[in-house]
Amino acid sequence: MALWEETVPLMRAGLHRQLRDLAYGEAATKIKVYPPRHLVFNAMRLTPFDEVKVVILGQDPYINEFKGVPEAHGLCFSVQEGLPVPPSLRNIFLEIQNSIYGGQPQSFSSDLSRWASQGVLLLNASLSVLAGHSNSHADLGWHRLTDDIIKAISEGREHLVFMLWGAFAQKKEPLIDRRNHLILKTSHPSPLSAHRGFLGSGVFRSCNDYLVARGQSPVTW
């Protein structure tokens, strides 16, 4: 986390800690907040600033738990091993299977920490949410912080891949210098929209092609 806190202006000012304390403060005694407090900055902890190669943007954490285990663990689209795979993540795996593995059936872990360790920043726009209530922390101030994170990555790194899936993520495009990075836009992988551009898009293949062409190792999806 140290380099993130040095590089992102609003993190340097301590906003991330203020927002964490607000999200998990008095309100959290009345209703659960996801992910667990110690995992709220998991994306940055697992993917150091200077190791980011790919950025995938989500909206906010999962709002449910399964047999007492929260789905959300600080990485967008990811759920902990052993939990049912959410529909959007199933479509993500289907696209990877078809575009990377030629349609051959694959076994994927629902825990995307393995992506994070390869330089894939799995960043939600809101880093916390009230149990059972989507977007409930959207006005808390997280978007100021995560927009600043996106800008800092765009300005401080070169030749990254930004995956913007769906209308919400694509609103973040003005924060990214497209002259210096690759932006891959598709529909969202949710069942409601996956067939309108995400499935068949080849985004994971395009991402790896771009990385390899610039001397970086591809992501093992």
C-alpha positions in Angstrom: 0.0 0.0 0.0 2.9 2.4 0.6 3.5 3.4 -3.0 -0.3 3.9 -3.6 -0.4 6.2 -0.6 2.6 8.1 -1.9 1.4 8.4 -5.5 -2.4 9.0 -5.3 -3.0 12.6 -4.1 -6.2 11.8 -2.1 -4.6 8.8 -0.5 -1.6 10.9 0.4 -4.1 13.2 2.1 -5.6 10.3 4.1 -9.0 10.3 2.4 -9.0 6.5 2.1 -8.7 6.0 5.8 -11.3 8.7 6.5 -13.8 6.9 4.2 -13.0 3.5 5.7 -13.7 4.8 9.2 -16.9 6.4 8.0 -18.1 3.3 6.1 -17.4 1.0 9.1 -18.3 3.4 11.8 -21.5 3.8 13.7 -23.7 2.8 10.8 -22.0 -0.5 10.6 -23.3 -1.4 14.0 -26.9 -1.5 12.7 -26.3 -3.3 9.4 -23.4 -5.3 8.0 -21.0 -3.6 5.6 -19.2 -5.6 2.9 -16.4 -6.5 2.3 -15.1 -7.0 5.9 -13.2 -3.9 7.0 -9.8 -5.5 6.8 -10.3 -6.3 3.1 -11.6 -2.9 1.9 -8.3 -2.0 0.3 -7.5 -5.6 -0.8 -7.2 -4.6 -4.5 -4.4 -2.2 -3.8 -2.7 -4.5 -1.3 -2.5 -7.4 -3.8 -1.6 -5.3 -6.8 1.2 -2.7 -6.0 1.1 0.5 -8.0 4.3 -0.2 -9.9 3.1 -3.7 -10.9 -0.3 -2.8 -12.4 -0.6 -4.0 -16.0 -4.4 -4.2 -16.4 -7.3 -2.4 -14.7 -10.8 -3.9 -14.5 -13.4 -1.5 -13.1 -16.5 -2.6 -11.2 -19.3 -0.6 -9.6 -19.5 -1.7 -6.0 -19.0 -4.9 -3.9 -21.3 -7.8 -3.8 -24.1 -7.3 -1.2 -24.8 -10.9 0.0 -23.1 -13.7 1.9 -23.3 -17.4 1.6 -23.5 -19.6 4.7 -22.1 -16.7 6.8 -19.3 -15.9 4.4 -19.5 -12.5 2.6 -19.2 -12.7 -1.2 -17.2 -9.5 -1.4 -13.6 -9.6 -0.5 -12.2 -6.4 -1.9 -11.7 -7.5 -5.6 -14.3 -6.5 -8.2 -16.2 -9.5 -9.8 -14.4 -11.9 -7.4 -15.8 -14.1 -4.7 -13.9 -16.3 -2.2 -13.2 -19.9 -3.1 -16.1 -22.3 -2.4 -18.9 -19.8 -2.8 -21.3 -20.0 -5.7 -20.0 -18.2 -8.8 -22.1 -15.1 -9.6 -23.7 -14.8 -13.0 -21.4 -12.0 -14.3 -18.3 -14.0 -13.3 -19.7 -17.1 -15.0 -19.9 -15.0 -18.2 -16.4 -13.7 -17.7 -15.1 -17.3 -17.4 -17.1 -18.3 -20.5 -15.5 -15.5 -22.6 -12.1 -16.5 -21.3 -12.8 -20.2 -22.2 -13.9 -19.3 -25.7 -11.3 -16.7 -26.6 -8.2 -18.0 -24.8 -8.8 -21.7 -24.7 -10.6 -22.3 -27.9 -13.9 -23.3 -26.2 -12.3 -26.2 -24.4 -13.9 -26.6 -20.9 -11.8 -25.1 -18.1 -12.0 -25.1 -14.3 -11.6 -21.6 -12.9 -11.4 -20.5 -9.3 -13.9 -17.8 -8.3 -11.2 -16.1 -6.3 -9.5 -13.7 -8.7 -6.5 -13.1 -6.4 -4.4 -15.0 -8.9 -5.2 -12.2 -11.4 -4.3 -9.5 -8.8 -0.9 -11.1 -8.2 -0.2 -10.9 -11.9 -0.8 -7.1 -12.1 -4.6 -7.0 -12.7 -6.1 -4.2 -10.5 -9.7 -5.3 -9.7 -11.1 -1.9 -8.6 -14.7 -1.2 -7.6 -15.7 2.5 -7.8 -17.2 2.2 -4.3 -15.1 0.1 -2.0 -17.9 -0.7 0.5 -21.6 -1.4 0.5 -24.4 -2.0 3.0 -25.5 -5.6 3.1 -28.4 -6.2 0.8 -28.3 -2.7 -0.7 -26.5 -2.1 -4.0 -24.9 1.3 -4.4 -25.7 2.2 -0.8 -22.2 3.8 -0.3 -22.1 5.4 -3.8 -22.5 8.8 -2.2 -20.1 8.3 0.7 -17.1 9.7 -1.2 -15.5 6.6 -2.6 -15.9 7.7 -6.2 -13.7 10.8 -5.5 -11.0 8.5 -4.3 -11.2 5.8 -6.9 -11.4 8.4 -9.7 -8.2 9.8 -8.3 -6.7 6.3 -8.3 -7.6 5.8 -12.0 -6.1 9.2 -12.9 -2.9 8.5 -10.9 -2.4 5.1 -12.7 -3.1 6.7 -16.1 -0.6 9.5 -15.5 2.0 7.6 -13.6 2.3 4.4 -15.7 2.6 3.5 -19.3 1.0 1.0 -21.7 -1.7 -0.4 -19.4 -4.9 -2.0 -20.4 -8.1 -0.6 -19.0 -11.2 -2.8 -19.3 -14.4 -0.8 -19.2 -17.4 -3.1 -19.2 -20.8 -1.5 -19.3 -22.1 2.1 -19.2 -21.0 2.8 -15.6 -17.4 1.8 -16.2 -17.2 3.6 -19.5 -18.0 6.9 -17.8 -14.5 6.7 -16.4 -12.9 6.9 -19.8 -12.2 10.7 -19.6 -9.9 9.9 -16.6 -7.6 7.8 -18.9 -5.0 8.9 -21.4 -5.9 6.8 -24.4 -2.7 8.0 -26.2 -0.7 6.1 -23.6 -2.9 3.1 -22.8 -5.3 0.6 -24.4 -9.0 1.0 -23.5 -11.2 -2.0 -24.2 -14.9 -1.3 -24.0 -17.7 -3.8 -24.1 -21.1 -4.4 -22.6 -21.3 -5.5 -19.0 -20.9 -9.3 -18.4 -24.1 -9.6 -16.5 -26.8 -11.9 -18.0 -28.8 -8.9 -19.0 -26.2 -7.5 -21.3 -23.4 -10.0 -21.9 -24.8 -11.0 -25.3 -24.8 -7.4 -26.4 -21.1 -7.2 -26.9 -19.2 -8.8 -24.0 -19.4 -12.4 -25.1 -17.4 -12.8 -28.3 -15.5 -9.6 -27.8 -12.1 -11.2 -27.3 -11.1 -8.6 -24.7 -8.8 -11.0 -22.8 -7.0 -12.0 -26.0 -6.7 -8.4 -27.1 -5.4 -7.5 -23.7 -2.6 -10.1 -23.8 -1.7 -9.3 -27.4 -1.2 -5.6 -26.3 0.9 -6.6 -23.3 3.1 -9.0 -25.3 3.7 -6.4 -28.1 5.1 -4.1 -25.4 7.4 -6.6 -23.9 5.2 -7.5 -20.9 4.2 -11.0 -19.9 0.6 -11.9 -20.7 -1.9 -12.6 -18.0 -2.8 -16.2 -17.3 -6.5 -15.8 -17.1 
